[in-house]
Amino acid sequence: MEIKKCVKESFSVIGKEGSTKDGAGFIQRLWEDANSHFNEVSHLAKRDANGNICGVWGAMSDFSRSFKPWENHFTEGLYLAGVEATDEAKAPEGWVKWTIPGYEYLYVKCTEEDIFRKVLAYVEDQGMKLAGAVHDFNCLEENGQGYMFFPVRRL
């Protein structure tokens, strides 16, 4: 497991929002809903110079929508399955827009089991603390390769 560091300024995600209160499998259901209706927001997606979508995010927040880590030992919170959007974009009906604050992140490619717990242990071993909720990122340039972003300092 290779842990890298980056800084990401504040960014917006438009997606389908759900909660751990929605029961088992809610994240998968959100992704199915978002993917099957992507045409409704594709024009709002932030794109790079080559016209490629910048990112697909599984953004997370505590229930207060303050982007703090999930509560109760990371078992309760909100999830937004969506696409990185331009900051001025407005979410269409049935969609939700979050603007996530800027952070310094530790990030890791999801290539082995229990990445979340392993990186949390690393953060603690380094004398750091999470500064916000962890986010999932799917890199379209790498055929949807999954990453996890762990915020360790708010900008």
C-alpha positions as CSV (number, residue, x, y, z in Angstrom):
1,M,0.0,0.0,0.0
2,E,1.5,3.3,-1.1
3,I,0.2,6.4,0.7
4,K,0.6,9.7,-1.2
5,K,-0.1,13.3,-0.2
6,C,-1.9,16.0,-2.2
7,V,-3.7,19.3,-1.7
8,K,-7.2,19.7,-3.2
9,E,-8.9,23.0,-3.1
10,S,-12.6,23.2,-2.4
11,F,-14.7,21.4,-5.0
12,S,-18.3,20.6,-5.8
13,V,-20.0,17.3,-6.4
14,I,-23.5,16.8,-7.7
15,G,-25.0,13.4,-6.9
16,K,-27.5,11.2,-5.2
17,E,-27.5,11.6,-1.5
18,G,-28.3,8.9,1.1
19,S,-27.6,7.9,4.6
20,T,-26.6,5.0,6.7
21,K,-30.2,5.2,8.1
22,D,-31.4,4.0,4.7
23,G,-30.2,0.5,5.5
24,A,-27.7,-2.1,4.2
25,G,-26.7,-1.6,0.6
26,F,-27.7,2.0,0.4
27,I,-24.4,3.1,-1.2
28,Q,-24.8,0.6,-4.0
29,R,-28.4,1.8,-4.6
30,L,-27.2,5.4,-4.7
31,W,-24.6,4.5,-7.4
32,E,-27.2,2.6,-9.4
33,D,-29.5,5.6,-9.3
34,A,-26.8,8.1,-10.1
35,N,-25.4,6.0,-13.0
36,S,-28.8,5.3,-14.5
37,H,-29.7,9.0,-14.6
38,F,-26.2,10.4,-15.3
39,N,-27.5,12.0,-18.5
40,E,-29.4,14.5,-16.3
41,V,-26.1,15.9,-14.9
42,S,-23.5,15.0,-17.5
43,H,-23.5,18.6,-18.9
44,L,-22.6,19.9,-15.3
45,A,-19.6,17.7,-14.9
46,K,-16.2,19.5,-14.5
47,R,-13.9,18.5,-17.4
48,D,-10.2,18.7,-18.1
49,A,-8.6,20.4,-21.1
50,N,-9.2,17.2,-23.1
51,G,-12.9,17.1,-22.3
52,N,-12.6,14.2,-19.8
53,I,-14.7,14.2,-16.7
54,C,-12.4,15.2,-13.7
55,G,-13.8,12.9,-11.2
56,V,-16.4,10.6,-9.8
57,W,-16.8,10.9,-6.1
58,G,-18.4,9.0,-3.2
59,A,-18.3,12.0,-0.9
60,M,-19.0,11.5,2.8
61,S,-20.1,13.8,5.7
62,D,-21.4,13.6,9.2
63,F,-25.1,14.2,9.6
64,S,-24.6,17.9,10.2
65,R,-23.2,18.3,6.6
66,S,-20.0,19.8,8.1
67,F,-17.8,17.2,6.3
68,K,-16.7,15.8,9.6
69,P,-15.9,12.0,9.8
70,W,-18.8,9.6,10.0
71,E,-19.9,9.2,13.6
72,N,-20.1,6.2,15.9
73,H,-16.8,4.6,14.8
74,F,-17.3,5.5,11.2
75,T,-20.6,3.7,10.9
76,E,-23.1,6.5,10.6
77,G,-23.3,9.4,8.2
78,L,-24.2,10.7,4.8
79,Y,-22.9,9.6,1.3
80,L,-23.1,11.4,-2.0
81,A,-22.6,9.3,-5.1
82,G,-21.8,11.7,-7.9
83,V,-19.6,13.6,-10.3
84,E,-17.3,16.5,-9.7
85,A,-19.1,19.6,-11.1
86,T,-18.4,23.1,-11.8
87,D,-18.7,25.4,-8.8
88,E,-21.5,27.4,-10.4
89,A,-23.6,24.4,-11.4
90,K,-27.0,24.0,-9.9
91,A,-28.3,20.6,-9.0
92,P,-31.3,19.5,-11.0
93,E,-34.4,18.3,-9.2
94,G,-33.7,14.9,-7.5
95,W,-30.0,15.7,-7.2
96,V,-27.9,17.3,-4.4
97,K,-24.9,19.5,-4.6
98,W,-22.2,19.5,-2.0
99,T,-19.2,21.9,-1.9
100,I,-16.4,20.2,-0.1
101,P,-13.9,22.4,1.7
102,G,-10.2,22.3,0.6
103,Y,-7.9,19.9,2.5
104,E,-4.5,18.3,2.4
105,Y,-5.2,14.7,1.8
106,L,-3.4,11.4,2.2
107,Y,-4.7,9.2,-0.6
108,V,-4.3,5.5,-1.5
109,K,-5.2,3.3,-4.4
110,C,-7.7,0.7,-3.3
111,T,-5.8,-2.5,-4.2
112,E,-6.0,-4.6,-1.1
113,E,-8.4,-5.5,1.7
114,D,-9.2,-3.2,4.6
115,I,-7.6,-0.1,3.2
116,F,-9.7,2.2,5.4
117,R,-8.5,0.7,8.7
118,K,-4.9,0.4,7.5
119,V,-4.7,4.1,6.6
120,L,-6.5,5.1,9.8
121,A,-3.8,3.2,11.7
122,Y,-1.1,4.9,9.7
123,V,-2.6,8.4,10.4
124,E,-2.7,7.6,14.1
125,D,0.9,6.2,14.0
126,Q,2.1,9.4,12.4
127,G,0.5,11.5,15.2
128,M,-2.1,12.9,12.8
129,K,-5.9,13.1,13.0
130,L,-8.6,13.1,10.4
131,A,-9.6,16.7,9.6
132,G,-12.8,15.7,7.8
133,A,-14.7,12.8,6.3
134,V,-12.9,10.3,4.0
135,H,-14.0,10.3,0.4
136,D,-14.0,7.6,-2.3
137,F,-12.7,8.6,-5.7
138,N,-13.0,6.7,-9.0
139,C,-10.3,7.8,-11.5
140,L,-11.8,7.6,-15.0
141,E,-8.4,8.0,-16.6
142,E,-7.5,4.7,-14.9
143,N,-10.6,2.8,-16.0
144,G,-12.4,3.6,-12.7
145,Q,-9.6,2.7,-10.4
146,G,-10.8,3.4,-6.8
147,Y,-8.9,5.6,-4.4
148,M,-9.7,6.7,-0.8
149,F,-8.9,10.3,0.2
150,F,-8.2,11.0,3.9
151,P,-8.2,14.7,4.9
152,V,-5.5,15.5,7.4
153,R,-5.5,19.3,7.3
154,R,-8.2,21.8,6.3
155,L,-7.0,24.6,4.1
